[in-house]
Amino acid sequence: MLNISNNSVSNQLNLSNFKSGKKVFRKEHHKLFRKLLLLFLLILLVTMFLPWTQNVTSSGNVTTLKPNQRPQTLQSQIPGRIEEWFIQEGDFVKKGDTILRISEIKSDYFDLKLAERTGSQLNSKNLSGESYINKIAALKRQINALKDERGLKLQQAKNKLQQAYLKVKSDSIDLETIVIKQGIAKIQYDRTLTLQEEGLKAVKEVEEKRAKLQEYTAKVISQKNKFLTSKNNIINAKLTISSIGASYMDKLSKAESSLYSAESGAYETAIQVSKLETSLANYNKRNSLLYVTAPQDGYINKAIKSGIGETFKEGEQLVNIMPAVYDLAVEMYIKPIDLPLIHINEKVRVQFDGWPALVFSGWPNMSTGTYEAKIIAIENFISNNGKYRVLIAPNNELEPWPKAIRIGSGAKTIALLENVPIWYELWRQVNSFPPNFYQPENTKNSSNKKK
């Protein structure tokens, strides 16, 4: 029976004569098997033409829709030393609640009355600035008074100069008159002398005429002296005008120099006041930074710096807080080859870790334990993992996401694409082809309208 011998026993033994042989060899089992095989092939052929939804699967994490709703760490804007904690991990805090108190570690800010003393310096500088302003006003009044006085003095000197011109003119006329009279007296004297020599006039008359001539000669000399004195008065008046201009120019220059010095001092005081105001505002702001407060309502997750007396630098993380109000979302990562198939407002099915689900990726209507979502944002730059980040949010109010989901937990996503027959999908998978290039109906209609 094991066919280890060359002698055959099939010719000597008929198995169909046995009871078991009759049950085996006389029944036609192949007919039933053929029917089952034909039925299976028929079912398989029908299945090949059933619709299959192409999809892009991905894994991601639960996050929040808005950046300000995500977990955040609180830092201090100044270096310091932890003095007192007002919370413990797990506590709920409201916006503005004090989380911890810190103290200064820089020697420049050890003075507890630093802001008060700076305020006193600021007040003193303000008073100094007011004094400069009053000094500037007084110097301006002084300059205006000097200008008015200079105007009057110059007008007075010009009047004297005009008088000197008129006096010169008057003296010149008088001089001409006396010279004419002297000439007449000379003519009368010569005539009388001639007549006296001829015996027609007496010597007395000649002497009278000579005395008259001498008188007018003396008057001419006297008038010339007055005339020269008048001319000298003109020169003196001009010198007076020049002296007044120079004198008041010197006084005005000194007053204006004092004015400019006062204005410069006022500007420097204003700069110092501005610096002190800035310093005072910085000190007040720095004092408010000695208390770290909650930026929004939330829960304290973890105290990163925990010890009393522990020092830290500015910008160093102190405590982690999770906002109390947030909108859930899922971030998934898509391969670059699948990115053209993803569009805004497209539907996506999501399965969360820890929630049981039965998933048929090609038949989303038959899947259970998955939740509907839609794409709301697609990142334009590739991430460090070599994929593009896509943000999805809940889309169906009748099927809300589980409330027990926590941010950071895992999720699997299925982006639904075009409906194709199963045989086409199998052929695509065997050949490693990408899914069909798919565009939503709204995009197609808008492109047709543009055409």
C-alpha positions in Angstrom: 0.0 0.0 0.0 2.9 2.3 0.4 4.1 1.4 -3.1 7.5 0.4 -1.9 7.4 -2.8 -3.9 7.3 -3.4 -7.6 4.4 -5.9 -7.2 1.0 -4.3 -7.7 -2.0 -5.4 -5.6 -4.6 -3.3 -7.4 -5.2 -6.0 -9.9 -5.8 -8.6 -7.2 -8.0 -6.5 -4.9 -11.2 -4.6 -5.8 -11.9 -1.8 -3.2 -15.4 -1.1 -4.5 -16.5 -4.5 -3.1 -16.0 -3.2 0.5 -18.6 -1.2 2.3 -16.4 1.9 2.7 -15.4 1.7 -1.0 -19.0 1.6 -2.1 -19.7 4.9 -0.2 -16.6 6.6 -1.5 -16.2 5.6 -5.1 -19.9 5.4 -6.2 -20.9 9.0 -5.2 -20.2 12.0 -7.4 -18.8 14.6 -5.0 -17.4 16.8 -7.8 -20.8 18.0 -8.8 -21.5 19.6 -5.5 -18.0 21.1 -5.4 -18.5 22.5 -8.8 -21.8 24.2 -7.8 -20.1 25.7 -4.8 -17.2 26.9 -6.9 -19.5 28.5 -9.5 -21.5 30.2 -6.7 -18.4 31.6 -5.2 -17.1 32.8 -8.5 -20.5 34.5 -9.2 -20.4 36.2 -5.8 -16.8 37.3 -6.4 -17.7 38.6 -9.8 -20.6 40.6 -8.4 -18.5 41.9 -5.6 -15.9 43.2 -8.0 -18.4 45.6 -9.4 -19.5 47.0 -6.1 -18.6 50.6 -5.3 -15.5 51.2 -3.3 -14.6 54.6 -1.8 -10.9 55.5 -2.4 -9.3 57.0 0.7 -6.2 58.2 2.2 -5.5 56.9 5.7 -3.2 58.6 8.1 -2.5 58.8 11.8 -2.4 61.9 13.9 -3.1 63.4 17.3 -5.9 65.3 19.0 -5.3 69.0 19.3 -7.3 72.2 19.5 -8.8 74.3 16.8 -7.4 77.6 18.0 -3.8 78.2 19.0 -4.8 80.0 22.2 -6.7 76.9 23.4 -3.7 74.6 23.4 -1.6 73.7 26.4 0.9 76.4 27.2 3.8 77.1 29.6 4.0 80.3 31.6 7.3 82.1 31.7 8.6 85.1 33.6 9.8 88.1 31.7 12.4 88.8 34.4 14.9 86.6 36.2 14.0 85.9 39.7 13.7 83.6 42.7 10.6 81.6 43.7 9.2 82.8 47.0 5.7 81.4 47.3 3.3 79.1 45.5 -0.4 79.8 45.6 -1.7 76.7 43.7 -1.0 73.0 43.3 -1.1 70.7 40.3 -4.6 70.0 39.1 -6.1 73.2 40.5 -8.5 75.2 38.4 -7.5 78.9 38.0 -9.4 81.9 36.6 -7.9 84.6 34.4 -5.8 86.9 36.6 -5.4 84.5 39.5 -2.0 84.6 41.1 0.0 81.4 40.6 3.3 82.2 42.3 5.3 85.1 43.8 8.9 85.8 42.9 11.6 88.1 44.1 14.4 90.0 42.4 17.9 88.6 42.1 19.6 91.5 40.4 21.3 94.0 42.7 20.0 97.0 40.6 16.4 96.3 41.9 17.0 95.3 45.5 15.8 98.6 46.8 12.2 98.2 47.9 11.5 102.0 47.5 13.2 102.2 44.1 10.0 103.3 42.3 9.2 105.8 45.1 12.6 107.4 45.0 12.5 107.6 41.2 9.1 109.3 41.5 10.8 111.9 43.8 13.6 112.5 41.3 11.0 112.9 38.6 9.1 115.6 40.6 12.4 117.4 41.3 13.2 117.4 37.6 9.8 118.6 36.7 10.3 121.6 39.1 13.7 122.2 37.5 12.0 122.2 34.1 9.4 124.7 35.3 12.3 126.9 36.6 13.9 126.8 33.2 10.6 127.7 31.6 10.2 130.7 33.9 13.8 131.8 33.2 13.2 131.5 29.5 10.1 133.7 29.8 12.0 136.3 31.9 14.9 136.4 29.4 12.5 136.8 26.5 10.9 139.8 28.3 14.3 141.2 28.9 15.2 140.9 25.3 12.0 142.6 24.2 12.7 145.4 26.7 16.2 145.8 25.3 14.9 145.9 21.8 12.4 148.6 22.7 15.0 150.6 24.6 17.4 150.3 21.6 14.7 151.6 19.3 14.0 154.6 21.5 17.7 155.4 21.9 18.3 155.1 18.2 15.4 157.3 17.5 16.7 159.9 19.9 20.2 159.8 18.4 18.7 160.1 14.9 16.7 163.1 16.0 19.9 164.6 17.4 21.7 163.9 14.1 18.8 165.6 12.2 19.1 168.6 14.5 22.9 168.7 13.9 22.3 168.7 10.1 19.8 171.5 10.5 22.2 173.4 12.7 25.0 173.0 10.1 22.6 174.3 7.5 21.6 177.3 9.7 25.2 178.1 10.6 26.3 177.9 6.9 23.5 180.4 6.0 24.6 182.7 8.8 28.2 182.4 7.7 27.3 183.3 4.2 25.3 186.3 5.5 28.2 187.6 7.6 30.6 187.1 4.8 28.4 189.2 2.5 28.1 191.9 5.2 31.9 191.7 5.6 32.3 192.3 1.9 29.9 195.3 2.0 31.8 196.7 5.0 35.1 196.3 3.0 33.7 198.1 0.0 32.3 200.9 2.2 35.7 201.1 4.0 37.6 201.3 0.7 35.2 203.9 -0.6 35.4 206.0 2.5 39.2 205.8 2.5 39.4 206.9 -1.1 37.1 209.8 -0.4 39.1 210.8 2.7 42.3 210.8 0.7 40.5 213.1 -1.7 39.4 215.3 1.1 35.7 214.5 0.8 35.4 212.4 4.0 36.6 212.9 7.5 39.1 210.7 9.1 36.4 209.8 11.7 34.2 208.2 9.1 37.2 206.2 7.8 37.8 204.9 11.4 34.1 204.1 11.8 34.1 202.1 8.6 37.4 200.3 9.6 35.8 199.4 13.0 32.7 198.1 11.2 34.9 196.0 8.9 36.9 194.6 11.8 33.6 193.8 13.6 32.3 191.8 10.6 35.7 190.0 10.2 35.4 188.9 13.8 31.8 187.7 13.3 33.0 185.7 10.2 35.6 184.0 12.3 33.1 183.4 15.1 30.5 182.0 12.6 33.0 179.7 11.0 33.8 178.4 14.4 30.1 177.7 15.0 29.8 176.1 11.6 32.7 173.7 12.3 31.2 173.0 15.7 27.9 172.0 14.1 29.7 169.7 11.7 31.5 168.1 14.6 28.1 167.6 16.3 27.0 165.6 13.2 30.0 163.4 13.6 29.3 163.0 17.3 25.6 162.1 16.6 26.7 159.4 14.1 29.2 158.1 16.6 26.4 158.0 19.2 24.1 156.0 16.9 26.9 153.5 16.2 27.7 153.3 19.9 24.1 152.7 20.8 23.8 149.9 18.2 27.0 148.2 19.4 26.1 148.6 23.1 22.6 147.1 22.7 23.9 144.4 20.3 26.3 143.3 23.1 23.4 143.4 25.7 21.1 141.5 23.3 23.7 138.9 22.5 24.3 138.3 26.2 20.6 138.0 26.9 20.1 135.7 23.9 23.0 133.6 24.9 21.5 133.2 28.4 18.1 132.4 26.7 19.7 129.7 24.5 21.5 128.3 27.6 18.2 128.2 29.5 16.4 126.5 26.5 19.2 124.0 26.3 18.9 123.3 30.0 15.1 123.0 29.6 15.6 120.5 26.7 18.1 118.5 28.8 15.7 118.5 31.7 12.9 117.3 29.5 15.1 114.4 28.3 16.0 113.5 31.9 12.3 113.8 32.8 11.4 111.5 29.9 14.1 109.0 31.0 12.9 109.1 34.6 9.3 108.6 33.5 10.4 105.6 31.4 12.4 104.2 34.4 9.4 104.8 36.7 7.0 103.0 34.4 9.5 100.2 34.0 10.0 99.8 37.7 6.2 99.8 38.3 5.8 97.2 35.5 8.6 95.2 36.9 7.0 95.2 40.3 3.8 93.8 38.8 5.9 91.1 37.1 6.8 89.8 40.6 3.5 88.0 40.6 2.9 85.3 37.8 -0.8 85.2 37.0 -3.0 83.0 34.9 -3.5 84.4 31.3 -6.9 82.6 31.0 -9.2 80.1 32.7 -7.6 76.7 32.9 -6.1 73.8 34.9 -2.6 73.6 36.3 -1.0 70.6 34.7 2.6 70.6 36.0 4.9 72.9 38.0 8.1 72.8 36.1 10.0 74.9 38.7 8.9 73.6 42.0 11.2 74.5 44.8 11.0 77.5 47.1 14.2 79.6 46.6 14.9 78.2 43.2 16.2 80.8 40.8 15.5 81.0 37.1 16.4 83.2 34.1 14.0 85.3 32.1 11.9 83.3 29.6 12.5 80.1 31.5 9.4 77.8 31.8 7.8 77.8 35.2 4.4 76.1 35.0 2.2 74.3 32.4 -1.5 75.3 32.1 -4.3 73.7 30.0 -7.2 76.1 29.0 -10.6 75.1 30.4 -12.5 75.9 27.2 -11.3 74.5 23.9 -12.6 73.2 20.5 -11.3 69.8 19.6 -9.5 69.1 16.3 -7.2 66.5 14.9 -3.9 67.1 13.1 -3.1 64.4 10.5 0.0 64.1 8.3 -0.4 63.4 4.5 2.3 62.1 2.2 3.3 64.6 -0.6 2.0 62.2 -3.2 -1.5 62.4 -1.7 -1.5 66.1 -1.0 -3.2 67.1 -4.4 -6.1 64.8 -3.4 -6.8 66.7 -0.2 -9.1 69.8 -0.3 -10.6 72.2 2.2 -14.1 71.3 3.5 -13.7 67.6 2.4 -15.2 65.0 4.7 -12.9 62.8 6.8 -13.7 59.8 9.2 -11.8 59.7 12.5 -11.1 56.8 14.8 -9.8 57.7 18.3 -7.5 55.6 20.4 -9.4 53.9 23.2 -12.8 53.9 21.4 -13.7 50.5 19.9 -14.4 50.7 16.2 -15.1 48.4 13.2 -13.7 50.1 10.2 -14.3 49.4 6.5 -12.2 52.0 4.8 -13.8 51.5 1.4 -17.4 51.4 2.8 -17.6 54.3 5.3 -21.3 53.8 5.8 -20.7 50.4 7.2 -18.0 51.5 9.6 -18.9 51.9 13.3 -17.1 53.7 16.0 -15.8 56.4 13.6 -16.7 60.1 13.6 -17.2 62.6 10.9 -15.0 65.6 10.4 -14.0 68.0 7.7 -10.7 69.5 6.6 -10.3 73.2 7.6 -6.6 73.8 7.0 -3.7 72.4 4.9 -0.2 73.4 5.8 1.8 74.9 2.8 5.2 73.8 4.1 6.3 70.3 4.7 6.9 69.2 8.3 10.0 67.7 9.9 8.6 64.2 9.4 8.5 64.6 5.6 4.7 65.0 5.4 2.2 67.8 5.2 0.1 68.7 8.2 -3.7 68.8 7.8 -6.1 70.1 10.5 -9.6 68.7 10.7 -12.5 69.6 12.9 -15.9 68.1 13.8 -18.5 68.3 11.1 -21.7 66.6 12.3 -23.6 68.0 15.2 -25.8 64.9 15.3 -22.7 62.8 15.9 -20.5 64.8 18.2 -17.0 63.6 19.2 -16.7 61.9 22.6 -16.4 64.4 25.4 -13.8 62.2 27.2 -11.2 62.8 24.5 -8.0 64.4 25.8 -5.7 66.6 23.9 -2.6 64.7 22.7 -4.3 61.3 22.4 -3.9 59.4 19.2 -6.3 59.2 16.2 -6.5 57.6 12.9 -8.1 59.4 9.9 -9.6 58.3 6.7 -10.0 61.0 4.0 -12.8 59.9 1.6 -12.1 60.4 -2.1 -13.8 59.1 -5.3 -16.1 56.1 -5.6 -14.6 53.4 -7.9 -15.4 49.6 -8.5 -13.6 47.1 -6.3 -11.8 45.5 -9.3 -10.4 48.9 -10.2 -9.1 49.5 -6.7 -7.5 46.0 -6.6 -5.9 46.7 -10.0 -4.6 50.0 -8.6 -3.2 48.5 -5.4 -1.5 45.7 -7.3 0.2 48.2 -9.6 1.0 50.6 -6.8 -0.8 53.5 -8.5 -1.9 56.5 -6.5 -5.7 57.2 -6.1 -7.5 59.0 -8.9 -6.8 62.7 -9.1 -9.9 63.9 -7.3 -11.5 67.4 -7.1 -14.7 68.3 -5.2 -17.8 69.1 -7.2 -17.8 72.8 -6.2 -14.3 73.2 -7.6 -15.3 71.5 -10.9 -18.3 73.7 -11.3 -16.4 76.8 -10.7 -13.7 75.8 -13.2 -16.4 75.1 -15.8 -18.0 78.5 -15.2 -14.6 80.1 -15.7 -14.1 78.3 -19.0 
